[in-house]
Amino acid sequence: MQHRFRAIWILVFLACGFTVISFNLIQIQLVEHDEYLREAVANHTHPEAIPARRGSFFDCDGNILAQTQRVYDIRLDGQLMTAEHPDINLPKIADALQVPVEPLAGAFNPHNRDQILAQDQDDGVVAKLRALKLDSLIFNERARRFYPNNELAAHVLGFVDEDGHGVAGMEKEMDRQLCGTPGERLVERDAKKHEIAAYQIRETPPVNGDDVTLTIKMAIQHVVEDQLDQIAQTYRPNAAYIIVMDPQTGEILAMGSRPNYDPNDRKTFTEENTKERCLTDTVEPGSIFKIITLAATLNEGLVNLDTQIFCENGSFYYGGKTLRDDEPHGWLPVMEVMAQSSNIGFAHLGLSLGENRLYKYATAFGIGQRTGLFSQQMESPGIFRPVDKWSALSITRIPMGQEVAATPMQLVTAMSVIANGGRLLVPRLAKQVTDEAGNVVQVFRPKTVRQVVSASAARDVAKALEQVTIDGTAKNIHIQDASGAGWSYAGKTGTAQKFVDGEYSHTQHVASFIGFMPAEDPAFVALVMVDDPKTAPGQDYGADVSAPVFASIARQVAQIMNIPPDLPAPVAPAPALSSNSTPAAL
């Protein structure tokens, strides 16, 4: 009886125990199933980002300027390979990788579940390996930014950091459009945290970045780069700058500076080389600034191109200092004041204009203000002091380009005002954005900041600048094709004395030329600026250094853009007949 009673209690205890266990199993498997599943997945899987392809850069003709290459690191799960006949498959892997099989087989470790086989492999190699259908192979995808033209347009394009985000140039400016959205996959790992290749689970695919078409025209950019290299080799300057712009739209067709760098080679990345000098360097413009002074006085109706200006026979005493011209002139019409680049003539124009109006027009042309080309990066506004900071001499010195500093981009933008009928445009490098399917998702259109001067005032300045090329400081520079036919153009030389140790140097200059072509209905504006060219004394003027470079660029750009010559080839004079010669019979 006692044994029977004990057995009943044991059965009751076991029944209760199984009931509790069953209840817990029901609780775990049914009620709390999702929670425990998430915990199990978290313990055995690892989320891994799937990088999005960064968008590419194209020039305006569709030529590739920058792209992201997809590369792979190939790894091997030795334990899985053990079950996949390594003696058969390792030679196949070696053949796909184009490496000897002996080192690969010798390094094979059946206990190593994360063995590196190769790095930086392209899609072709990966396709061969995937065709083997081996669960033991692990493919880790990476992205590498590549610039197929090396140094070409390096300062325009910029570069990316190790994580593929834009650091400088248009890579930084358009980073949001280019970067895309990464995806994610869950990778299962064993107790030692090694990836189990057979259990990779792809969850969310990435959304690749958009492509950006730039306003840069590669053919013109090649011309600019070649000329910059020649300047650097010939003159060994501190820096050199060239910009080519469409004055009707503000589109930058080419832009470059020296020193330069290769965005593919980080060893060339120094602060001096990677600096975007066309937007950060400020220089006194010298006589280039006279374009602004003349436009202001014409727009105010103070003078016309025929108004006579007394140039003081080459010496003008004002404010306790004497201002001199390179060559003495008496009375000159305004047209010739510009053509001969008379500092004294422009001092008189500045005096007639007055401080406040001169300041107003210079700022309206964009002097002292950022152009907005790179909105997310350091662009210098230049140096242009307010009127209350001017000295007694300023009103005679600023009109000729002293006491003011501007970036090359500000100057080429200001010249575009004259070339397009008086409008200040925002310069731009982006033309449009397209998605992966080729659909246009964003278009960048010309943006006018303001009407600076009237169209008639701009035309008169253009006439004066054309006179510079006919009988002025650039009269020896002719732009012709192989037949001798030529193009009319308008422009201004500039030779600015550098401000060194508190005074203007007589030996260090910034030699410049800025112009547009054709003279009527201009297709492009170009600036050539050379900081301190090393040459013989008296041969470092803008007319000697920069104007011939402008002519070479302009001729090639005209041919690239199919601009026909508008000046006929000179007709050779007929040979004179000697007194005893006999005319040929008809």
Secondary structure, DSSP 8 states (H G I E B T S, - for coil): -HHHHHHHHHHHHHHHHHHHHHHHHHIIIIISHHHHHHHHHHHHEEEEEE------EE-TTS-EEEEEEEEEEEEE-HHHHHTT-HHHHHHHHHHHHTS-HHHHHHH--TT-SSEEEEEEE-HHHHHHHHTT--TTEEEEEEEEEE-TTTTTTHHHH--B-TTS-B-SHHHHHTHHHHH-B-EEEEEEB-TTS-B-GGG-EEEE--B---EEEES--HHHHHHHHHHHHHHHHHH--SEEEEEEE-TTT-BEEEEEEES---TT-GGG--HHHH--HHHH--B--GGGGHHHHHHHHHHTTS--TT-EEE-GGGEEEETTEEEE-SS--SEEEHHHHHHTT-HHHHHHHHHHH-HHHHHHHHHHTTTTS---SSTTS-----B---GGG--TTHHHHGGGT-S-BB-HHHHHHHHHHHHTTSEEE--B-EEEEE-TTS-EEEE----EEEE-S-HHHHHHHHHHHHHHHHHSTTTT---B-TTS-B---EEEEEEEEEEETTEEEEEEEEEEEEEEESSSS-SEEEEEEEES---STT--SHHHHHHHHHHHHHHHHHHHTT----B-----------TT------
